[in-house]
Amino acid sequence: MSTESAFRPTTYCTILQTSPEDLVDEFGDPMDNETAAATGVPISILIQSSRQFLPSENRMTVVEIITARLRPNVPVNETSRIKDERTGQIYMIEELVAPQDPFGAASVRMILRRVR
């Protein structure tokens, strides 16, 4: 039985949580909260870029796809944000997949979008 995830961490991160009882803005949307749920969490962040043609604007553009992996015991959900401790970048989670692994702990895979 394997107890380790099958990924190699590239950096450490802080998991930022926004709780439902937080204040809301003038539109009723929850405001971002800087409450750290976990710090020093090993994470693998991979940024891939590709060129795509936009026919409506008749030009090429560069699109970044940011994929990340975490260990399964990390308290992360769809409303969490990820702060890269090395670069200071903050990412929001667009997609969160926690596959089941019959042989042990599977890594949690995320698609991220850079916030700031």
C-alpha positions as CSV (number, residue, x, y, z in Angstrom):
1,M,0.0,0.0,0.0
2,S,1.3,3.4,-1.0
3,T,0.9,6.3,1.4
4,E,2.6,9.0,-0.6
5,S,1.2,10.9,-3.5
6,A,2.7,10.4,-7.0
7,F,3.9,14.0,-7.6
8,R,7.0,16.0,-6.9
9,P,6.4,19.3,-5.1
10,T,7.8,22.4,-6.8
11,T,7.1,24.9,-4.0
12,Y,5.2,25.4,-0.7
13,C,1.9,27.1,-0.4
14,T,-0.6,28.6,2.0
15,I,-4.3,27.6,1.8
16,L,-6.6,30.6,2.2
17,Q,-10.2,29.9,3.2
18,T,-13.2,32.2,2.9
19,S,-15.9,31.1,5.4
20,P,-19.6,31.6,4.6
21,E,-20.1,33.9,7.6
22,D,-17.7,36.4,6.2
23,L,-18.8,39.9,5.3
24,V,-20.4,40.4,1.9
25,D,-19.9,43.3,-0.5
26,E,-22.6,45.7,-1.9
27,F,-23.6,43.1,-4.5
28,G,-24.1,40.3,-1.9
29,D,-20.9,38.4,-3.0
30,P,-18.6,37.1,-0.3
31,M,-15.5,39.2,0.2
32,D,-12.0,37.6,-0.1
33,N,-10.6,36.6,3.3
34,E,-6.9,36.2,4.1
35,T,-7.5,33.5,6.8
36,A,-4.8,30.8,6.4
37,A,-6.2,27.3,6.9
38,A,-2.8,25.7,6.3
39,T,0.8,26.9,5.7
40,G,3.9,25.3,4.4
41,V,1.9,22.8,2.3
42,P,3.9,21.0,-0.5
43,I,2.4,21.7,-3.9
44,S,3.3,21.1,-7.5
45,I,2.3,24.0,-9.7
46,L,2.9,23.6,-13.5
47,I,2.2,26.5,-15.9
48,Q,1.8,25.6,-19.6
49,S,1.2,28.2,-22.2
50,S,-0.1,27.7,-25.8
51,R,-0.8,30.1,-28.7
52,Q,-4.4,30.2,-29.9
53,F,-5.9,32.1,-32.8
54,L,-8.9,34.4,-32.0
55,P,-10.9,34.6,-35.2
56,S,-13.2,37.4,-33.9
57,E,-10.1,39.6,-33.4
58,N,-8.0,38.2,-36.2
59,R,-4.9,37.8,-33.9
60,M,-3.0,35.2,-32.0
61,T,-3.0,35.2,-28.2
62,V,-1.2,33.2,-25.4
63,V,-3.3,31.2,-23.1
64,E,-1.9,29.9,-19.8
65,I,-3.2,26.6,-18.2
66,I,-2.1,26.3,-14.6
67,T,-2.3,22.8,-13.1
68,A,-1.6,22.0,-9.4
69,R,-1.4,18.9,-7.3
70,L,-1.7,18.6,-3.5
71,R,-1.7,15.7,-1.1
72,P,-5.1,14.4,-0.2
73,N,-5.0,15.3,3.5
74,V,-4.9,19.1,2.7
75,P,-8.0,21.1,3.7
76,V,-8.9,22.5,0.3
77,N,-12.3,23.1,-1.4
78,E,-13.8,25.0,-4.3
79,T,-13.8,28.3,-2.5
80,S,-10.2,28.1,-1.2
81,R,-7.4,30.1,-2.7
82,I,-3.8,29.1,-3.0
83,K,-0.9,31.4,-2.2
84,D,2.6,30.4,-3.5
85,E,5.0,31.1,-0.7
86,R,8.0,31.4,-3.0
87,T,6.5,33.9,-5.5
88,G,3.7,35.5,-3.6
89,Q,1.2,34.7,-6.4
90,I,-2.4,34.0,-5.4
91,Y,-4.5,31.5,-7.4
92,M,-8.2,30.8,-7.3
93,I,-9.5,27.2,-8.0
94,E,-11.4,26.7,-11.2
95,E,-11.7,23.0,-11.0
96,L,-11.0,20.5,-8.2
97,V,-10.6,16.8,-8.8
98,A,-10.0,14.3,-6.0
99,P,-9.7,10.9,-7.7
100,Q,-10.0,7.7,-5.7
101,D,-6.9,5.5,-5.7
102,P,-7.4,1.8,-4.7
103,F,-3.7,1.5,-3.7
104,G,-3.4,4.4,-1.3
105,A,-3.4,8.1,-1.3
106,A,-4.1,9.9,-4.6
107,S,-3.1,13.5,-5.2
108,V,-5.8,16.2,-5.5
109,R,-5.6,17.8,-8.9
110,M,-6.6,21.4,-9.5
111,I,-6.9,23.8,-12.4
112,L,-6.0,27.3,-11.2
113,R,-6.4,30.9,-12.4
114,R,-3.9,33.6,-11.3
115,V,-5.6,36.3,-9.2
116,R,-2.7,38.5,-8.3
